Amino acid sequence: MLLADREQLWPRLEKLGEKKVREKLAANQFEAHEEEEVQEWLTRHVSVNLLNEAMITKRVAIVGAVAAVVAALASVWGLYIK
């Protein structure tokens, strides 16, 4: 049984991109011994993308919360000055 060489396959998959890899996988254009590695690459690629999106969402939420606190403090300060 042949095993796919991850060090050669994964850079090739990165160059293709997720969409093209999915198309080639659906069209059965990968060697049989490469399919498992391709599936693992897709899983990790999607996981990394989801993690990056979650971090961006977290940062946006933090900025929104800080803006809400600043607005509340400004409102209270405005009432105090009057």
N, CA and C atoms as an extended XYZ file, in Angstrom:
246
Properties=species:S:1:pos:R:3:atomname:S:1:resname:S:1:resid:I:1 pbc="F F F"
N         0.839       -1.191        0.000 N   MET     1
C         0.000        0.000        0.000 CA  MET     1
C         0.876        1.244        0.000 C   MET     1
N         0.604        2.146       -0.885 N   LEU     2
C         1.340        3.400       -0.961 CA  LEU     2
C         0.797        4.402        0.054 C   LEU     2
N         1.664        5.184        0.617 N   LEU     3
C         1.255        6.255        1.525 CA  LEU     3
C         1.610        7.595        0.896 C   LEU     3
N         0.736        8.536        1.057 N   ALA     4
C         0.984        9.874        0.517 CA  ALA     4
C         2.001       10.597        1.379 C   ALA     4
N         2.893       11.327        0.748 N   ASP     5
C         3.893       12.112        1.464 CA  ASP     5
C         3.298       13.478        1.773 C   ASP     5
N         3.007       13.689        3.037 N   ARG     6
C         2.362       14.932        3.490 CA  ARG     6
C         3.197       16.160        3.144 C   ARG     6
N         4.511       16.040        3.260 N   GLU     7
C         5.386       17.189        3.010 CA  GLU     7
C         5.345       17.640        1.555 C   GLU     7
N         5.006       16.741        0.651 N   GLN     8
C         4.891       17.116       -0.752 CA  GLN     8
C         3.452       17.441       -1.122 C   GLN     8
N         2.506       16.727       -0.531 N   LEU     9
C         1.102       16.874       -0.900 CA  LEU     9
C         0.488       18.163       -0.353 C   LEU     9
N         0.723       18.458        0.921 N   TRP    10
C         0.058       19.598        1.548 CA  TRP    10
C         0.431       20.936        0.906 C   TRP    10
N         1.691       21.184        0.567 N   PRO    11
C         1.988       22.449       -0.132 CA  PRO    11
C         1.265       22.537       -1.483 C   PRO    11
N         1.155       21.410       -2.161 N   ARG    12
C         0.425       21.385       -3.431 CA  ARG    12
C        -1.047       21.722       -3.212 C   ARG    12
N        -1.624       21.212       -2.124 N   LEU    13
C        -3.019       21.500       -1.804 CA  LEU    13
C        -3.197       22.971       -1.437 C   LEU    13
N        -2.236       23.535       -0.710 N   GLU    14
C        -2.295       24.960       -0.348 CA  GLU    14
C        -2.315       25.827       -1.604 C   GLU    14
N        -1.507       25.449       -2.593 N   LYS    15
C        -1.471       26.219       -3.836 CA  LYS    15
C        -2.803       26.142       -4.570 C   LYS    15
N        -3.436       24.977       -4.530 N   LEU    16
C        -4.719       24.806       -5.214 CA  LEU    16
C        -5.837       25.585       -4.531 C   LEU    16
N        -5.834       25.581       -3.214 N   GLY    17
C        -6.899       26.241       -2.463 CA  GLY    17
C        -8.035       25.269       -2.168 C   GLY    17
N        -8.815       25.617       -1.166 N   GLU    18
C        -9.862       24.720       -0.680 CA  GLU    18
C       -10.900       24.384       -1.759 C   GLU    18
N       -11.354       25.386       -2.480 N   LYS    19
C       -12.402       25.164       -3.476 CA  LYS    19
C       -11.940       24.194       -4.563 C   LYS    19
N       -10.748       24.421       -5.091 N   LYS    20
C       -10.222       23.563       -6.155 CA  LYS    20
C        -9.965       22.143       -5.642 C   LYS    20
N        -9.481       22.026       -4.414 N   VAL    21
C        -9.238       20.699       -3.828 CA  VAL    21
C       -10.552       19.939       -3.706 C   VAL    21
N       -11.593       20.618       -3.244 N   ARG    22
C       -12.903       19.956       -3.133 CA  ARG    22
C       -13.418       19.511       -4.506 C   ARG    22
N       -13.233       20.356       -5.514 N   GLU    23
C       -13.662       20.002       -6.868 CA  GLU    23
C       -12.912       18.777       -7.379 C   GLU    23
N       -11.578       18.770       -7.183 N   LYS    24
C       -10.778       17.641       -7.642 CA  LYS    24
C       -11.107       16.364       -6.870 C   LYS    24
N       -11.400       16.512       -5.583 N   LEU    25
C       -11.750       15.351       -4.781 CA  LEU    25
C       -13.092       14.777       -5.234 C   LEU    25
N       -14.040       15.658       -5.514 N   ALA    26
C       -15.351       15.209       -5.986 CA  ALA    26
C       -15.248       14.545       -7.355 C   ALA    26
N       -14.316       15.021       -8.173 N   ALA    27
C       -14.123       14.447       -9.503 CA  ALA    27
C       -13.191       13.234       -9.466 C   ALA    27
N       -12.770       12.844       -8.275 N   ASN    28
C       -11.899       11.674       -8.078 CA  ASN    28
C       -10.590       11.827       -8.854 C   ASN    28
N        -9.982       13.001       -8.764 N   GLN    29
C        -8.752       13.284       -9.497 CA  GLN    29
C        -7.488       13.085       -8.662 C   GLN    29
N        -7.636       12.650       -7.430 N   PHE    30
C        -6.474       12.352       -6.601 CA  PHE    30
C        -6.215       10.849       -6.630 C   PHE    30
N        -4.975       10.486       -6.431 N   GLU    31
C        -4.627        9.069       -6.347 CA  GLU    31
C        -5.309        8.470       -5.121 C   GLU    31
N        -5.577        7.186       -5.171 N   ALA    32
C        -6.274        6.509       -4.065 CA  ALA    32
C        -5.510        6.642       -2.752 C   ALA    32
N        -4.177        6.566       -2.809 N   HIS    33
C        -3.383        6.659       -1.585 CA  HIS    33
C        -3.283        8.087       -1.054 C   HIS    33
N        -3.722        9.083       -1.826 N   GLU    34
C        -3.674       10.476       -1.389 CA  GLU    34
C        -4.979       10.946       -0.761 C   GLU    34
N        -6.058       10.236       -0.993 N   GLU    35
C        -7.378       10.714       -0.571 CA  GLU    35
C        -7.484       10.946        0.930 C   GLU    35
N        -6.924       10.058        1.726 N   GLU    36
C        -7.002       10.230        3.177 CA  GLU    36
C        -6.268       11.490        3.624 C   GLU    36
N        -5.092       11.731        3.044 N   GLU    37
C        -4.335       12.938        3.380 CA  GLU    37
C        -5.079       14.193        2.914 C   GLU    37
N        -5.726       14.126        1.760 N   VAL    38
C        -6.493       15.257        1.253 CA  VAL    38
C        -7.649       15.557        2.200 C   VAL    38
N        -8.334       14.513        2.664 N   GLN    39
C        -9.438       14.697        3.615 CA  GLN    39
C        -8.936       15.324        4.915 C   GLN    39
N        -7.791       14.864        5.388 N   GLU    40
C        -7.235       15.435        6.625 CA  GLU    40
C        -6.843       16.895        6.410 C   GLU    40
N        -6.253       17.207        5.259 N   TRP    41
C        -5.895       18.590        4.972 CA  TRP    41
C        -7.134       19.476        4.956 C   TRP    41
N        -8.198       18.994        4.317 N   LEU    42
C        -9.444       19.766        4.273 CA  LEU    42
C        -9.993       20.006        5.672 C   LEU    42
N        -9.986       18.969        6.498 N   THR    43
C       -10.482       19.099        7.873 CA  THR    43
C        -9.687       20.138        8.647 C   THR    43
N        -8.375       20.061        8.560 N   ARG    44
C        -7.525       21.024        9.277 CA  ARG    44
C        -7.669       22.428        8.703 C   ARG    44
N        -7.770       22.508        7.395 N   HIS    45
C        -7.916       23.815        6.741 CA  HIS    45
C        -9.213       24.500        7.202 C   HIS    45
N       -10.296       23.756        7.222 N   VAL    46
C       -11.584       24.303        7.664 CA  VAL    46
C       -11.511       24.693        9.141 C   VAL    46
N       -10.861       23.854        9.960 N   SER    47
C       -10.738       24.155       11.388 CA  SER    47
C        -9.963       25.443       11.629 C   SER    47
N        -8.878       25.617       10.905 N   VAL    48
C        -8.070       26.838       11.049 CA  VAL    48
C        -8.874       28.055       10.615 C   VAL    48
N        -9.601       27.933        9.505 N   ASN    49
C       -10.429       29.050        9.040 CA  ASN    49
C       -11.503       29.407       10.054 C   ASN    49
N       -12.138       28.400       10.648 N   LEU    50
C       -13.161       28.660       11.661 CA  LEU    50
C       -12.566       29.325       12.894 C   LEU    50
N       -11.385       28.876       13.291 N   LEU    51
C       -10.717       29.484       14.441 CA  LEU    51
C       -10.383       30.947       14.159 C   LEU    51
N        -9.890       31.237       12.971 N   ASN    52
C        -9.574       32.620       12.610 CA  ASN    52
C       -10.832       33.486       12.611 C   ASN    52
N       -11.924       32.960       12.075 N   GLU    53
C       -13.185       33.709       12.070 CA  GLU    53
C       -13.692       33.939       13.493 C   GLU    53
N       -13.532       32.934       14.351 N   ALA    54
C       -13.962       33.080       15.741 CA  ALA    54
C       -13.136       34.148       16.458 C   ALA    54
N       -11.848       34.200       16.186 N   MET    55
C       -10.996       35.215       16.816 CA  MET    55
C       -11.382       36.609       16.344 C   MET    55
N       -11.693       36.744       15.069 N   ILE    56
C       -12.130       38.041       14.548 CA  ILE    56
C       -13.444       38.452       15.194 C   ILE    56
N       -14.377       37.517       15.294 N   THR    57
C       -15.669       37.799       15.923 CA  THR    57
C       -15.484       38.199       17.381 C   THR    57
N       -14.583       37.517       18.065 N   LYS    58
C       -14.300       37.834       19.471 CA  LYS    58
C       -13.758       39.256       19.603 C   LYS    58
N       -12.844       39.622       18.731 N   ARG    59
C       -12.265       40.968       18.787 CA  ARG    59
C       -13.308       42.036       18.495 C   ARG    59
N       -14.172       41.770       17.532 N   VAL    60
C       -15.237       42.723       17.208 CA  VAL    60
C       -16.182       42.875       18.391 C   VAL    60
N       -16.500       41.757       19.053 N   ALA    61
C       -17.373       41.810       20.225 CA  ALA    61
C       -16.727       42.607       21.361 C   ALA    61
N       -15.447       42.436       21.560 N   ILE    62
C       -14.737       43.180       22.611 CA  ILE    62
C       -14.743       44.672       22.300 C   ILE    62
N       -14.478       45.028       21.052 N   VAL    63
C       -14.497       46.448       20.659 CA  VAL    63
C       -15.893       47.023       20.855 C   VAL    63
N       -16.917       46.258       20.497 N   GLY    64
C       -18.292       46.719       20.692 CA  GLY    64
C       -18.625       46.916       22.156 C   GLY    64
N       -18.154       45.994       23.001 N   ALA    65
C       -18.408       46.108       24.439 CA  ALA    65
C       -17.695       47.332       25.026 C   ALA    65
N       -16.465       47.547       24.603 N   VAL    66
C       -15.717       48.715       25.091 CA  VAL    66
C       -16.411       49.997       24.641 C   VAL    66
N       -16.887       50.017       23.409 N   ALA    67
C       -17.592       51.204       22.909 CA  ALA    67
C       -18.871       51.446       23.708 C   ALA    67
N       -19.581       50.376       24.078 N   ALA    68
C       -20.802       50.519       24.870 CA  ALA    68
C       -20.484       51.070       26.257 C   ALA    68
N       -19.405       50.597       26.865 N   VAL    69
C       -19.007       51.078       28.193 CA  VAL    69
C       -18.606       52.549       28.114 C   VAL    69
N       -17.853       52.917       27.092 N   VAL    70
C       -17.440       54.319       26.935 CA  VAL    70
C       -18.665       55.202       26.735 C   VAL    70
N       -19.623       54.742       25.926 N   ALA    71
C       -20.849       55.525       25.706 CA  ALA    71
C       -21.636       55.671       27.001 C   ALA    71
N       -21.713       54.621       27.782 N   ALA    72
C       -22.433       54.684       29.061 CA  ALA    72
C       -21.735       55.652       30.021 C   ALA    72
N       -20.419       55.578       30.081 N   LEU    73
C       -19.674       56.493       30.950 CA  LEU    73
C       -19.839       57.943       30.495 C   LEU    73
N       -19.825       58.169       29.198 N   ALA    74
C       -20.016       59.521       28.685 CA  ALA    74
C       -21.423       60.031       29.017 C   ALA    74
N       -22.384       59.147       28.950 N   SER    75
C       -23.762       59.538       29.279 CA  SER    75
C       -23.889       59.896       30.756 C   SER    75
N       -23.301       59.081       31.597 N   VAL    76
C       -23.345       59.368       33.049 CA  VAL    76
C       -22.577       60.651       33.332 C   VAL    76
N       -21.438       60.828       32.702 N   TRP    77
C       -20.652       62.046       32.905 CA  TRP    77
C       -21.445       63.278       32.454 C   TRP    77
N       -22.177       63.139       31.330 N   GLY    78
C       -22.988       64.238       30.842 CA  GLY    78
C       -24.094       64.594       31.825 C   GLY    78
N       -24.700       63.602       32.474 N   LEU    79
C       -25.731       63.860       33.479 CA  LEU    79
C       -25.126       64.497       34.727 C   LEU    79
N       -23.942       64.096       35.087 N   TYR    80
C       -23.282       64.607       36.281 CA  TYR    80
C       -22.894       66.071       36.106 C   TYR    80
N       -22.466       66.456       34.917 N   ILE    81
C       -22.035       67.829       34.669 CA  ILE    81
C       -23.219       68.779       34.688 C   ILE    81
N       -24.383       68.341       34.217 N   LYS    82
C       -25.532       69.223       34.169 CA  LYS    82
C       -25.969       69.501       35.560 C   LYS    82
